Amino acid sequence: MNMVRLNITLPEDLVRQLDKLVGLRKKSRFITETLRQRIERIQNEELQKLLEEGYKATNEESLAITKEFNSIDLEGWDEY
């Protein structure tokens, strides 16, 4: 995998916490893993929204079709 060096600016207290948590030599790996997880979460949330929108549209379409054929479906049935 090709790597790219970045120069980023972080709050000092966050860097201190990062140093305590992962040590001085493992920051890049931790940041990479954290970014991957966050990006995956955002992508999953976007996919979930699309699926919900699709479900709602399909549901509304199904209800409209059901209403349209409701009288035909009951045709020929004896009244109870």
Secondary structure, 3 states (H helix, E strand, C coil): CCCCCCCCCCCHHHHHHHHHHHCCCCHHHHHHHHHHHHHHHHHHHHHHHHHHHHHHHHHHHHHHHHHHHHHHHHCCCCCC
